[in-house]
Amino acid sequence: MRLPVRARGLMLRLGGVMSILAVAAAVQVNSGGLALASASGGSAWGGGGPRGELDCNGYSTVQSAIKISLPCADPHGANGGRFYDNGYYVGHDEPNLRFISTAYGSGSEVSWTETLPTDPTQLPTVKKPGNDITHFFQLSVAPWFSMALCDPHSYPQLPCTPSDNANAPTSTFAGGGSAFMELQFYPPGFAPFADSVSCNIPGSTNPAYQGNQDWCAALTIDSLECTNHFAYCNPKCEEPVNFAFIQRNGVPTGPPSPQNASLASFTPNAQTLFFGQGDRIQTTLFDNRSVGALEAVVKDLTTGQSGYMIASAQNGFMNTNDGTCAGTPYSFQPEYSSASYQNVVPWAALATDISTTFEIGHFTPCSSLLNPVNGTTQYGECAGPYESSTAADGTNVPGTTSPAEASPNGDGPCFAAGDTHGGQASGGEVTAPNEVSGCLNFNDGGDLDYDGSGYWQDWPNSLVANRHPSTMVIQPPSYMANGHSTGYQAIQFQTDNPASDYRCNVATGSGCTVPPPSPGSFYPYWTQVTKGAAACDWEFGNMSNGNTFGGSAQYGTAGNAGNQYFGTQASNPIPIGSNGCAAT
């Protein structure tokens, strides 16, 4: 059972406004411009400074997280149970579309092309759930593309040979040490990133700056410092994360590693790549063999701009010792040569390698905010028509048999419309004001009572923005085989949502349903276009212009993801036909 009070919710702003207004740490810079370590680094226990990202979930017993509102990879726990980080549930809601292929190269290189959504011209409203004006950040704080990476110092703490299918877990082998890479995209509307979920465009010193127009992206790599069968997880660094924005010059804004991360790591600079709403974006993930590390290249096909990031030791990436939490410079590489069904990250709730996901359940719009956090502009609780549609967040705690209060600040962190989070993002730059009052639902492991924007019919239902954003459109991914762009062989739908429902028994599947019981009675789904030039492209939300695979029924049944975790529901793999579309 979870601890009754979350101190994290009260101290959340250690990485936010307090830091922005009074940044005292200096950074060392090498000749290439890379920030190598914060002045506060190098504590006696060898795991980095008192602030960093030794635990993506913010529960390290020795280090305060710089950024709490960071979407992390979702682990499952021992014996098919839920994962608790230092006693706290850290679940997620990640409706996932997985791509499968047995062909060589399909697991170590992938190219995606997507068209970003466009928000309505009107600001969001908080009047009638299911009928409000909604912007994309309210629905998903981070759409992402994934790939499994080698990390011998991650669960199950075994050696891993890059691009080798022998790393796959079996009934007698726990699998090679594995990390979960997400190339995350962040929508505009709720900046700055260090505090919340949107990137602030650097360079504006005009107090009237409105901003809130552009997307940004980052390469994130989560490891898990647990031994096989979760016999031991280091409470100081359970889920360390490497983080770096996609940069036009490829140089991280600050140290990427869990041990040395600083506020600069989560603050865009003049080299950060930004994308306009509606832009067409191409993302390529591949093993750069000349440097021996994964490289992410992101091109804005609309503007012609591009950026990249290499997950290399030279760029400051590190893996983490599960005994000491100390970091070692490390170049991450793809774990598998193919995206075969059995090739997964063995500790992840989602059974996947190559996939795309919308991270949902992280925004509840509010008419007013309650429980102010002293010395900050942050609040802990939400009031309004969404919150009043059901019980308060934090009352439905996974792992309990009945509702139980988890935290007095369970909705948080929350910020008011117009909040500029202290007025400045960094270097005198003005922060764009928040578009609407709302809560990010990170303090209690997500929107546990399903009353936020993501669980109403406020999702895109058109290719053109109306009351809702336009849908994101994703072309089927491809990889290079014998010099030719080649598609994948099958897809699979899955979601780890059921694990966040306290009624779901993750050991048996009893009470595990999609959509979850919620006042909006809605769960977003994938649609594949069936006609015209966009045939076989994928959309997400509430789109009806193609094959919906049964809507929310597409996510299949509990325990069908291949990892024997009933907190994840999955369909059977669906073959992709010669025309590039999934078979019906």
ABEGO torsion letter per residue (X at the ends): XBBABBAAAAAAAAABAAAAABBABBBBBBAAGBBABBAABGBAAGAEBABEAABAAGABAABBBABABBBBBBBBBBGGBBBBBGGBBABBBBBBBBBBBABBGAAABBBBBBBBBBBBABBBBBABBGABBBBAAAABABBBBBBBBBBAABOAGBBBBBGBAAABBBAABAEBBBBBBBBBBBBBGBOBAAABABBBBBGBABAABAEGABBBBBBBBBBBBBBBGGABBBAABABBBBBBBBBAAGBBABBABAAABBAAAABBBAABBBBBBGBBBBBBBBBBAAAGBBBBBBBBAAAGBBBBBBBBAAAGBBBBBAAAGBBBBBBBBBABABABAABBBAABABBBABBBBBBBGABBBBABBBGBBBGBABBABBBEAAAAABBBBGABBBGBABBBBABAAAAOBBBBBGBAGGGBABGGBBBBBBABBBBAGAAAGEBAAGABAAABBABBABABBBABBBBBBBBBBBBBBGGBBBBBABBBBBBAAAAABAABBAAAGBGBBOBBBBAAGBBBBBBBBABEAABGBBBBEABAABBAGGEAAAAEBBGAAGAGBAABBBBBBBBBBAAGBBBX
